C-alpha cells in the first residue's frame, strides 16, 4: 500500500485482497483548484488524445508492471 489518506488520518477503503497494490487518493486535499502535482491528478488515465505510436507501445509493454523497492511497492511520485 502506498501512503496517502492514512498518512493524513483520512479513512481509506479496505483492501480488495492480499494482492492489491493500488490505493485511491482522494481530492479532498484541494477543494480550491482542479489539478495538483500529486499522482491522483497526474497519473496515466488512458489515451484520450493524440499519442505517438512509440508512447502507446511503451504503455502496452509496461502494462501490469509494479515498481518495487526493498520488497515493497515504491511510491515513485
C-alpha positions as CSV (number, residue, x, y, z in Angstrom):
1,X,0.0,0.0,0.0
2,X,1.2,3.4,-0.8
3,X,0.9,6.2,1.8
4,X,-1.8,8.8,1.3
5,X,-5.1,9.2,3.2
6,X,-3.7,7.1,6.1
7,X,-0.8,9.5,6.5
8,X,-3.3,12.4,6.8
9,X,-5.6,10.4,9.2
10,X,-8.3,10.0,6.5
11,X,-10.0,6.6,6.3
12,X,-9.2,4.5,3.2
13,X,-11.3,1.8,1.7
14,X,-10.4,-1.7,2.8
15,X,-8.1,-3.8,0.6
16,X,-9.7,-5.8,-2.1
17,X,-7.4,-8.7,-1.4
18,X,-3.8,-9.6,-0.5
19,X,-2.5,-8.8,-4.0
20,X,-3.8,-5.2,-4.1
21,X,-1.1,-2.7,-4.7
22,X,-3.1,0.4,-5.6
23,X,-4.7,2.9,-3.3
24,X,-7.1,5.6,-4.5
25,X,-6.1,9.1,-3.5
26,X,-9.0,11.5,-2.8
27,X,-9.3,15.1,-4.0
28,X,-10.4,16.5,-0.6
29,X,-6.9,17.9,-0.1
30,X,-7.5,20.6,-2.8
31,X,-11.0,21.9,-2.8
32,X,-9.9,25.3,-4.3
33,X,-8.4,24.0,-7.5
34,X,-8.9,21.2,-10.0
35,X,-5.4,19.7,-10.6
36,X,-2.3,19.3,-8.4
37,X,1.1,17.7,-8.7
38,X,0.1,14.5,-6.7
39,X,-0.4,11.2,-8.5
40,X,-4.2,11.3,-8.1
41,X,-4.3,14.2,-10.6
42,X,-1.2,13.3,-12.7
43,X,-1.3,9.6,-13.2
44,X,-1.9,8.0,-16.6
45,X,-5.6,7.6,-17.1
46,X,-5.8,6.2,-20.7
47,X,-5.3,7.5,-24.1
48,X,-7.8,10.2,-24.8
49,X,-5.8,12.5,-27.0
50,X,-3.3,12.0,-29.9
51,X,-0.3,10.0,-28.8
52,X,2.7,8.8,-30.7
53,X,3.0,5.1,-31.7
54,X,6.2,4.8,-29.6
55,X,4.4,6.2,-26.4
56,X,1.4,3.9,-27.0
57,X,3.8,0.9,-27.3
58,X,5.7,1.9,-24.1
59,X,2.4,1.9,-22.3
60,X,1.4,-1.6,-23.7
61,X,4.9,-3.0,-23.0
62,X,4.8,-2.0,-19.3
63,X,1.2,-2.8,-18.6
64,X,0.9,-4.7,-15.3
65,X,4.4,-4.0,-14.1
66,X,4.9,-2.9,-10.5
67,X,7.9,-0.9,-9.3
68,X,9.3,-2.4,-6.0
69,X,12.0,-1.2,-3.6
70,X,13.0,-3.3,-0.7
71,X,10.3,-5.8,-1.5
72,X,7.5,-3.1,-1.2
73,X,5.6,-1.1,-3.7
74,X,7.7,2.0,-4.5
75,X,5.9,5.4,-4.1
76,X,7.8,7.0,-7.0
77,X,5.9,10.3,-7.1
